[in-house]
Amino acid sequence: VKFLIEIAGVPEADIGKVIASEPELIGCSLSGKLEVTAKFFFAIGIPPQMLGRMIADFPMLLKYNLLVIRPKYRYFKRVMVRPLKDLIEFP
């Protein structure tokens, strides 16, 4: 829970909703899964506050495999040529 609030930027008011929707997040490896996924989103330019809102709207986002996310992001940027704002609004 501390990671979700302090690192991933999930608003405290939304923590209950996030955990209720995806209770498996509590059991995910912090260093092996959650931090790695959050760092990917930070690296592509999504700030913690925005990532937190994305997670609040779509809690399973942190559980996605980066081997799946990376090619989808490349397609989104290179082929679709969409701004990051579009990804943030509709993860």
Backbone as XML, in Angstrom:
<?xml version="1.0"?>
<chain id="A" units="angstrom">
  <residue number="1" name="VAL">
    <atom name="N" x="0.836" y="-1.182" z="0.000"/>
    <atom name="CA" x="0.000" y="0.000" z="0.000"/>
    <atom name="C" x="0.882" y="1.246" z="0.000"/>
  </residue>
  <residue number="2" name="LYS">
    <atom name="N" x="1.954" y="1.210" z="0.774"/>
    <atom name="CA" x="2.875" y="2.342" z="0.833"/>
    <atom name="C" x="3.454" y="2.627" z="-0.556"/>
  </residue>
  <residue number="3" name="PHE">
    <atom name="N" x="3.836" y="1.581" z="-1.288"/>
    <atom name="CA" x="4.358" y="1.746" z="-2.645"/>
    <atom name="C" x="3.321" y="2.417" z="-3.542"/>
  </residue>
  <residue number="4" name="LEU">
    <atom name="N" x="2.088" y="1.945" z="-3.475"/>
    <atom name="CA" x="1.035" y="2.485" z="-4.340"/>
    <atom name="C" x="0.835" y="3.978" z="-4.107"/>
  </residue>
  <residue number="5" name="ILE">
    <atom name="N" x="0.878" y="4.402" z="-2.864"/>
    <atom name="CA" x="0.655" y="5.813" z="-2.544"/>
    <atom name="C" x="1.903" y="6.651" z="-2.806"/>
  </residue>
  <residue number="6" name="GLU">
    <atom name="N" x="3.036" y="6.242" z="-2.231"/>
    <atom name="CA" x="4.232" y="7.082" z="-2.258"/>
    <atom name="C" x="5.018" y="7.022" z="-3.562"/>
  </residue>
  <residue number="7" name="ILE">
    <atom name="N" x="5.066" y="5.885" z="-4.206"/>
    <atom name="CA" x="5.860" y="5.740" z="-5.431"/>
    <atom name="C" x="4.979" y="5.824" z="-6.677"/>
  </residue>
  <residue number="8" name="ALA">
    <atom name="N" x="3.923" y="5.020" z="-6.708"/>
    <atom name="CA" x="3.077" y="4.960" z="-7.901"/>
    <atom name="C" x="2.094" y="6.123" z="-7.993"/>
  </residue>
  <residue number="9" name="GLY">
    <atom name="N" x="1.931" y="6.874" z="-6.922"/>
    <atom name="CA" x="1.106" y="8.073" z="-6.968"/>
    <atom name="C" x="-0.393" y="7.869" z="-6.867"/>
  </residue>
  <residue number="10" name="VAL">
    <atom name="N" x="-0.825" y="6.706" z="-6.405"/>
    <atom name="CA" x="-2.265" y="6.461" z="-6.265"/>
    <atom name="C" x="-2.794" y="7.340" z="-5.127"/>
  </residue>
  <residue number="11" name="PRO">
    <atom name="N" x="-3.835" y="8.124" z="-5.387"/>
    <atom name="CA" x="-4.402" y="8.946" z="-4.309"/>
    <atom name="C" x="-4.905" y="8.065" z="-3.161"/>
  </residue>
  <residue number="12" name="GLU">
    <atom name="N" x="-4.671" y="8.516" z="-1.944"/>
    <atom name="CA" x="-5.103" y="7.741" z="-0.768"/>
    <atom name="C" x="-6.589" y="7.419" z="-0.824"/>
  </residue>
  <residue number="13" name="ALA">
    <atom name="N" x="-7.373" y="8.336" z="-1.345"/>
    <atom name="CA" x="-8.823" y="8.124" z="-1.426"/>
    <atom name="C" x="-9.188" y="6.950" z="-2.333"/>
  </residue>
  <residue number="14" name="ASP">
    <atom name="N" x="-8.285" y="6.575" z="-3.241"/>
    <atom name="CA" x="-8.568" y="5.500" z="-4.197"/>
    <atom name="C" x="-7.942" y="4.156" z="-3.828"/>
  </residue>
  <residue number="15" name="ILE">
    <atom name="N" x="-7.166" y="4.109" z="-2.751"/>
    <atom name="CA" x="-6.473" y="2.869" z="-2.387"/>
    <atom name="C" x="-7.449" y="1.720" z="-2.147"/>
  </residue>
  <residue number="16" name="GLY">
    <atom name="N" x="-8.518" y="1.969" z="-1.443"/>
    <atom name="CA" x="-9.502" y="0.914" z="-1.173"/>
    <atom name="C" x="-10.082" y="0.340" z="-2.449"/>
  </residue>
  <residue number="17" name="LYS">
    <atom name="N" x="-10.407" y="1.218" z="-3.392"/>
    <atom name="CA" x="-10.964" y="0.785" z="-4.676"/>
    <atom name="C" x="-9.950" y="-0.045" z="-5.457"/>
  </residue>
  <residue number="18" name="VAL">
    <atom name="N" x="-8.689" y="0.390" z="-5.449"/>
    <atom name="CA" x="-7.633" y="-0.321" z="-6.176"/>
    <atom name="C" x="-7.436" y="-1.719" z="-5.593"/>
  </residue>
  <residue number="19" name="ILE">
    <atom name="N" x="-7.313" y="-1.814" z="-4.284"/>
    <atom name="CA" x="-7.088" y="-3.107" z="-3.627"/>
    <atom name="C" x="-8.310" y="-4.013" z="-3.772"/>
  </residue>
  <residue number="20" name="ALA">
    <atom name="N" x="-9.503" y="-3.448" z="-3.671"/>
    <atom name="CA" x="-10.719" y="-4.254" z="-3.831"/>
    <atom name="C" x="-10.821" y="-4.813" z="-5.250"/>
  </residue>
  <residue number="21" name="SER">
    <atom name="N" x="-10.402" y="-4.017" z="-6.236"/>
    <atom name="CA" x="-10.464" y="-4.456" z="-7.638"/>
    <atom name="C" x="-9.376" y="-5.462" z="-7.975"/>
  </residue>
  <residue number="22" name="GLU">
    <atom name="N" x="-8.183" y="-5.253" z="-7.430"/>
    <atom name="CA" x="-7.034" y="-6.119" z="-7.725"/>
    <atom name="C" x="-6.305" y="-6.490" z="-6.435"/>
  </residue>
  <residue number="23" name="PRO">
    <atom name="N" x="-6.899" y="-7.334" z="-5.593"/>
    <atom name="CA" x="-6.242" y="-7.691" z="-4.330"/>
    <atom name="C" x="-4.901" y="-8.396" z="-4.539"/>
  </residue>
  <residue number="24" name="GLU">
    <atom name="N" x="-4.680" y="-8.956" z="-5.725"/>
    <atom name="CA" x="-3.417" y="-9.640" z="-6.018"/>
    <atom name="C" x="-2.226" y="-8.680" z="-5.984"/>
  </residue>
  <residue number="25" name="LEU">
    <atom name="N" x="-2.479" y="-7.378" z="-6.127"/>
    <atom name="CA" x="-1.389" y="-6.404" z="-6.073"/>
    <atom name="C" x="-0.628" y="-6.493" z="-4.756"/>
  </residue>
  <residue number="26" name="ILE">
    <atom name="N" x="-1.331" y="-6.812" z="-3.677"/>
    <atom name="CA" x="-0.694" y="-6.915" z="-2.363"/>
    <atom name="C" x="0.343" y="-8.033" z="-2.349"/>
  </residue>
  <residue number="27" name="GLY">
    <atom name="N" x="0.118" y="-9.083" z="-3.110"/>
    <atom name="CA" x="1.037" y="-10.219" z="-3.142"/>
    <atom name="C" x="2.097" y="-10.146" z="-4.222"/>
  </residue>
  <residue number="28" name="CYS">
    <atom name="N" x="2.039" y="-9.126" z="-5.090"/>
    <atom name="CA" x="3.034" y="-9.003" z="-6.162"/>
    <atom name="C" x="4.388" y="-8.608" z="-5.585"/>
  </residue>
  <residue number="29" name="SER">
    <atom name="N" x="5.437" y="-9.098" z="-6.213"/>
    <atom name="CA" x="6.793" y="-8.745" z="-5.804"/>
    <atom name="C" x="7.009" y="-7.251" z="-6.013"/>
  </residue>
  <residue number="30" name="LEU">
    <atom name="N" x="7.457" y="-6.586" z="-4.968"/>
    <atom name="CA" x="7.690" y="-5.151" z="-5.064"/>
    <atom name="C" x="8.836" y="-4.851" z="-6.017"/>
  </residue>
  <residue number="31" name="SER">
    <atom name="N" x="9.997" y="-5.459" z="-5.777"/>
    <atom name="CA" x="11.166" y="-5.165" z="-6.609"/>
    <atom name="C" x="11.139" y="-5.898" z="-7.941"/>
  </residue>
  <residue number="32" name="GLY">
    <atom name="N" x="10.486" y="-7.049" z="-7.997"/>
    <atom name="CA" x="10.485" y="-7.836" z="-9.225"/>
    <atom name="C" x="9.373" y="-7.495" z="-10.190"/>
  </residue>
  <residue number="33" name="LYS">
    <atom name="N" x="8.323" y="-6.845" z="-9.717"/>
    <atom name="CA" x="7.177" y="-6.581" z="-10.591"/>
    <atom name="C" x="6.703" y="-5.131" z="-10.516"/>
  </residue>
  <residue number="34" name="LEU">
    <atom name="N" x="6.239" y="-4.718" z="-9.360"/>
    <atom name="CA" x="5.597" y="-3.409" z="-9.248"/>
    <atom name="C" x="6.545" y="-2.249" z="-9.540"/>
  </residue>
  <residue number="35" name="GLU">
    <atom name="N" x="7.735" y="-2.266" z="-8.941"/>
    <atom name="CA" x="8.689" y="-1.181" z="-9.179"/>
    <atom name="C" x="9.149" y="-1.155" z="-10.628"/>
  </residue>
  <residue number="36" name="VAL">
    <atom name="N" x="9.377" y="-2.320" z="-11.202"/>
    <atom name="CA" x="9.840" y="-2.410" z="-12.591"/>
    <atom name="C" x="8.790" y="-1.830" z="-13.534"/>
  </residue>
  <residue number="37" name="THR">
    <atom name="N" x="7.547" y="-2.183" z="-13.317"/>
    <atom name="CA" x="6.472" y="-1.683" z="-14.168"/>
    <atom name="C" x="6.290" y="-0.180" z="-13.985"/>
  </residue>
  <residue number="38" name="ALA">
    <atom name="N" x="6.317" y="0.292" z="-12.752"/>
    <atom name="CA" x="6.184" y="1.731" z="-12.499"/>
    <atom name="C" x="7.337" y="2.494" z="-13.147"/>
  </residue>
  <residue number="39" name="LYS">
    <atom name="N" x="8.557" y="1.975" z="-13.050"/>
    <atom name="CA" x="9.716" y="2.645" z="-13.658"/>
    <atom name="C" x="9.575" y="2.741" z="-15.171"/>
  </residue>
  <residue number="40" name="PHE">
    <atom name="N" x="8.982" y="1.723" z="-15.797"/>
    <atom name="CA" x="8.742" y="1.788" z="-17.240"/>
    <atom name="C" x="7.847" y="2.983" z="-17.563"/>
  </residue>
  <residue number="41" name="PHE">
    <atom name="N" x="6.750" y="3.118" z="-16.836"/>
    <atom name="CA" x="5.835" y="4.229" z="-17.097"/>
    <atom name="C" x="6.494" y="5.575" z="-16.811"/>
  </residue>
  <residue number="42" name="PHE">
    <atom name="N" x="7.315" y="5.653" z="-15.766"/>
    <atom name="CA" x="8.037" y="6.891" z="-15.488"/>
    <atom name="C" x="9.009" y="7.195" z="-16.627"/>
  </residue>
  <residue number="43" name="ALA">
    <atom name="N" x="9.679" y="6.171" z="-17.141"/>
    <atom name="CA" x="10.677" y="6.346" z="-18.202"/>
    <atom name="C" x="10.062" y="6.850" z="-19.506"/>
  </residue>
  <residue number="44" name="ILE">
    <atom name="N" x="8.813" y="6.505" z="-19.770"/>
    <atom name="CA" x="8.196" y="6.987" z="-21.014"/>
    <atom name="C" x="7.541" y="8.355" z="-20.826"/>
  </residue>
  <residue number="45" name="GLY">
    <atom name="N" x="7.673" y="8.906" z="-19.627"/>
    <atom name="CA" x="7.228" y="10.277" z="-19.406"/>
    <atom name="C" x="5.949" y="10.457" z="-18.611"/>
  </residue>
  <residue number="46" name="ILE">
    <atom name="N" x="5.464" y="9.398" z="-18.005"/>
    <atom name="CA" x="4.245" y="9.512" z="-17.198"/>
    <atom name="C" x="4.658" y="9.813" z="-15.759"/>
  </residue>
  <residue number="47" name="PRO">
    <atom name="N" x="4.286" y="10.983" z="-15.235"/>
    <atom name="CA" x="4.666" y="11.323" z="-13.858"/>
    <atom name="C" x="3.866" y="10.499" z="-12.841"/>
  </residue>
  <residue number="48" name="PRO">
    <atom name="N" x="4.395" y="10.365" z="-11.622"/>
    <atom name="CA" x="3.732" y="9.548" z="-10.599"/>
    <atom name="C" x="2.262" y="9.906" z="-10.357"/>
  </residue>
  <residue number="49" name="GLN">
    <atom name="N" x="1.940" y="11.191" z="-10.313"/>
    <atom name="CA" x="0.552" y="11.575" z="-10.050"/>
    <atom name="C" x="-0.373" y="11.064" z="-11.153"/>
  </residue>
  <residue number="50" name="MET">
    <atom name="N" x="0.088" y="11.152" z="-12.392"/>
    <atom name="CA" x="-0.713" y="10.693" z="-13.523"/>
    <atom name="C" x="-0.803" y="9.164" z="-13.528"/>
  </residue>
  <residue number="51" name="LEU">
    <atom name="N" x="0.314" y="8.489" z="-13.217"/>
    <atom name="CA" x="0.296" y="7.032" z="-13.133"/>
    <atom name="C" x="-0.672" y="6.590" z="-12.042"/>
  </residue>
  <residue number="52" name="GLY">
    <atom name="N" x="-0.663" y="7.291" z="-10.935"/>
    <atom name="CA" x="-1.580" y="6.965" z="-9.843"/>
    <atom name="C" x="-3.032" y="7.043" z="-10.262"/>
  </residue>
  <residue number="53" name="ARG">
    <atom name="N" x="-3.361" y="8.051" z="-11.057"/>
    <atom name="CA" x="-4.738" y="8.172" z="-11.551"/>
    <atom name="C" x="-5.066" y="7.054" z="-12.529"/>
  </residue>
  <residue number="54" name="MET">
    <atom name="N" x="-4.079" y="6.688" z="-13.361"/>
    <atom name="CA" x="-4.289" y="5.589" z="-14.309"/>
    <atom name="C" x="-4.549" y="4.284" z="-13.550"/>
  </residue>
  <residue number="55" name="ILE">
    <atom name="N" x="-3.763" y="4.049" z="-12.493"/>
    <atom name="CA" x="-3.923" y="2.832" z="-11.684"/>
    <atom name="C" x="-5.280" y="2.848" z="-10.979"/>
  </residue>
  <residue number="56" name="ALA">
    <atom name="N" x="-5.684" y="4.013" z="-10.486"/>
    <atom name="CA" x="-6.983" y="4.116" z="-9.813"/>
    <atom name="C" x="-8.123" y="3.759" z="-10.773"/>
  </residue>
  <residue number="57" name="ASP">
    <atom name="N" x="-7.979" y="4.144" z="-12.030"/>
    <atom name="CA" x="-9.014" y="3.839" z="-13.029"/>
    <atom name="C" x="-8.907" y="2.421" z="-13.576"/>
  </residue>
  <residue number="58" name="PHE">
    <atom name="N" x="-7.686" y="1.882" z="-13.588"/>
    <atom name="CA" x="-7.435" y="0.579" z="-14.207"/>
    <atom name="C" x="-6.376" y="-0.158" z="-13.387"/>
  </residue>
  <residue number="59" name="PRO">
    <atom name="N" x="-6.739" y="-0.675" z="-12.198"/>
    <atom name="CA" x="-5.775" y="-1.253" z="-11.261"/>
    <atom name="C" x="-4.901" y="-2.375" z="-11.807"/>
  </residue>
  <residue number="60" name="MET">
    <atom name="N" x="-5.386" y="-3.130" z="-12.772"/>
    <atom name="CA" x="-4.578" y="-4.242" z="-13.274"/>
    <atom name="C" x="-3.384" y="-3.770" z="-14.115"/>
  </residue>
  <residue number="61" name="LEU">
    <atom name="N" x="-3.291" y="-2.475" z="-14.377"/>
    <atom name="CA" x="-2.198" y="-1.920" z="-15.172"/>
    <atom name="C" x="-0.826" y="-2.321" z="-14.628"/>
  </residue>
  <residue number="62" name="LEU">
    <atom name="N" x="-0.666" y="-2.325" z="-13.315"/>
    <atom name="CA" x="0.626" y="-2.674" z="-12.713"/>
    <atom name="C" x="0.960" y="-4.154" z="-12.840"/>
  </residue>
  <residue number="63" name="LYS">
    <atom name="N" x="-0.022" y="-4.976" z="-13.124"/>
    <atom name="CA" x="0.222" y="-6.414" z="-13.234"/>
    <atom name="C" x="0.592" y="-6.842" z="-14.652"/>
  </residue>
  <residue number="64" name="TYR">
    <atom name="N" x="0.451" y="-5.940" z="-15.610"/>
    <atom name="CA" x="0.761" y="-6.305" z="-16.990"/>
    <atom name="C" x="2.237" y="-6.640" z="-17.153"/>
  </residue>
  <residue number="65" name="ASN">
    <atom name="N" x="2.508" y="-7.591" z="-18.003"/>
    <atom name="CA" x="3.867" y="-8.019" z="-18.305"/>
    <atom name="C" x="4.515" y="-6.994" z="-19.238"/>
  </residue>
  <residue number="66" name="LEU">
    <atom name="N" x="5.716" y="-6.557" z="-18.910"/>
    <atom name="CA" x="6.400" y="-5.574" z="-19.751"/>
    <atom name="C" x="6.720" y="-6.120" z="-21.141"/>
  </residue>
  <residue number="67" name="LEU">
    <atom name="N" x="6.839" y="-7.429" z="-21.275"/>
    <atom name="CA" x="7.063" y="-8.014" z="-22.600"/>
    <atom name="C" x="5.848" y="-7.796" z="-23.496"/>
  </residue>
  <residue number="68" name="VAL">
    <atom name="N" x="4.711" y="-7.572" z="-22.902"/>
    <atom name="CA" x="3.486" y="-7.271" z="-23.649"/>
    <atom name="C" x="3.321" y="-5.761" z="-23.820"/>
  </residue>
  <residue number="69" name="ILE">
    <atom name="N" x="3.625" y="-5.009" z="-22.781"/>
    <atom name="CA" x="3.416" y="-3.558" z="-22.810"/>
    <atom name="C" x="4.372" y="-2.855" z="-23.774"/>
  </residue>
  <residue number="70" name="ARG">
    <atom name="N" x="5.648" y="-3.210" z="-23.753"/>
    <atom name="CA" x="6.636" y="-2.498" z="-24.578"/>
    <atom name="C" x="6.277" y="-2.473" z="-26.063"/>
  </residue>
  <residue number="71" name="PRO">
    <atom name="N" x="5.994" y="-3.629" z="-26.693"/>
    <atom name="CA" x="5.655" y="-3.567" z="-28.118"/>
    <atom name="C" x="4.362" y="-2.790" z="-28.388"/>
  </residue>
  <residue number="72" name="LYS">
    <atom name="N" x="3.426" y="-2.853" z="-27.478"/>
    <atom name="CA" x="2.187" y="-2.089" z="-27.653"/>
    <atom name="C" x="2.477" y="-0.585" z="-27.586"/>
  </residue>
  <residue number="73" name="TYR">
    <atom name="N" x="3.363" y="-0.202" z="-26.675"/>
    <atom name="CA" x="3.737" y="1.208" z="-26.568"/>
    <atom name="C" x="4.478" y="1.658" z="-27.830"/>
  </residue>
  <residue number="74" name="ARG">
    <atom name="N" x="5.405" y="0.833" z="-28.323"/>
    <atom name="CA" x="6.128" y="1.186" z="-29.558"/>
    <atom name="C" x="5.152" y="1.370" z="-30.721"/>
  </residue>
  <residue number="75" name="TYR">
    <atom name="N" x="4.196" y="0.475" z="-30.841"/>
    <atom name="CA" x="3.196" y="0.580" z="-31.905"/>
    <atom name="C" x="2.389" y="1.873" z="-31.743"/>
  </residue>
  <residue number="76" name="PHE">
    <atom name="N" x="1.999" y="2.155" z="-30.529"/>
    <atom name="CA" x="1.228" y="3.355" z="-30.215"/>
    <atom name="C" x="1.978" y="4.616" z="-30.643"/>
  </residue>
  <residue number="77" name="LYS">
    <atom name="N" x="3.277" y="4.661" z="-30.357"/>
    <atom name="CA" x="4.080" y="5.854" z="-30.664"/>
    <atom name="C" x="4.543" y="5.900" z="-32.121"/>
  </residue>
  <residue number="78" name="ARG">
    <atom name="N" x="5.003" y="4.775" z="-32.672"/>
    <atom name="CA" x="5.617" y="4.775" z="-34.003"/>
    <atom name="C" x="4.621" y="4.636" z="-35.147"/>
  </residue>
  <residue number="79" name="VAL">
    <atom name="N" x="3.654" y="3.770" z="-34.992"/>
    <atom name="CA" x="2.709" y="3.518" z="-36.078"/>
    <atom name="C" x="1.484" y="4.433" z="-35.966"/>
  </residue>
  <residue number="80" name="MET">
    <atom name="N" x="0.920" y="4.469" z="-34.790"/>
    <atom name="CA" x="-0.269" y="5.301" z="-34.600"/>
    <atom name="C" x="0.093" y="6.781" z="-34.449"/>
  </residue>
  <residue number="81" name="VAL">
    <atom name="N" x="1.334" y="7.051" z="-34.058"/>
    <atom name="CA" x="1.860" y="8.403" z="-33.858"/>
    <atom name="C" x="0.907" y="9.223" z="-32.968"/>
  </residue>
  <residue number="82" name="ARG">
    <atom name="N" x="0.614" y="8.658" z="-31.832"/>
    <atom name="CA" x="-0.296" y="9.300" z="-30.887"/>
    <atom name="C" x="0.503" y="9.951" z="-29.762"/>
  </residue>
  <residue number="83" name="PRO">
    <atom name="N" x="-0.005" y="11.053" z="-29.215"/>
    <atom name="CA" x="0.678" y="11.690" z="-28.086"/>
    <atom name="C" x="0.484" y="10.876" z="-26.802"/>
  </residue>
  <residue number="84" name="LEU">
    <atom name="N" x="1.420" y="11.041" z="-25.897"/>
    <atom name="CA" x="1.372" y="10.339" z="-24.612"/>
    <atom name="C" x="0.071" y="10.640" z="-23.867"/>
  </residue>
  <residue number="85" name="LYS">
    <atom name="N" x="-0.445" y="11.831" z="-24.047"/>
    <atom name="CA" x="-1.702" y="12.231" z="-23.403"/>
    <atom name="C" x="-2.825" y="11.238" z="-23.713"/>
  </residue>
  <residue number="86" name="ASP">
    <atom name="N" x="-2.873" y="10.747" z="-24.947"/>
    <atom name="CA" x="-3.912" y="9.783" z="-25.327"/>
    <atom name="C" x="-3.772" y="8.476" z="-24.554"/>
  </residue>
  <residue number="87" name="LEU">
    <atom name="N" x="-2.546" y="8.046" z="-24.339"/>
    <atom name="CA" x="-2.299" y="6.820" z="-23.579"/>
    <atom name="C" x="-2.724" y="6.998" z="-22.122"/>
  </residue>
  <residue number="88" name="ILE">
    <atom name="N" x="-2.423" y="8.153" z="-21.579"/>
    <atom name="CA" x="-2.772" y="8.438" z="-20.188"/>
    <atom name="C" x="-4.290" y="8.457" z="-20.003"/>
  </residue>
  <residue number="89" name="GLU">
    <atom name="N" x="-4.990" y="9.036" z="-20.950"/>
    <atom name="CA" x="-6.444" y="9.139" z="-20.840"/>
    <atom name="C" x="-7.140" y="7.798" z="-21.011"/>
  </residue>
  <residue number="90" name="PHE">
    <atom name="N" x="-6.534" y="6.897" z="-21.785"/>
    <atom name="CA" x="-7.155" y="5.602" z="-22.032"/>
    <atom name="C" x="-6.085" y="4.522" z="-22.013"/>
  </residue>
  <residue number="91" name="PRO">
    <atom name="N" x="-5.711" y="4.052" z="-20.794"/>
    <atom name="CA" x="-4.624" y="3.070" z="-20.736"/>
    <atom name="C" x="-5.081" y="1.755" z="-21.318"/>
  </residue>
</chain>
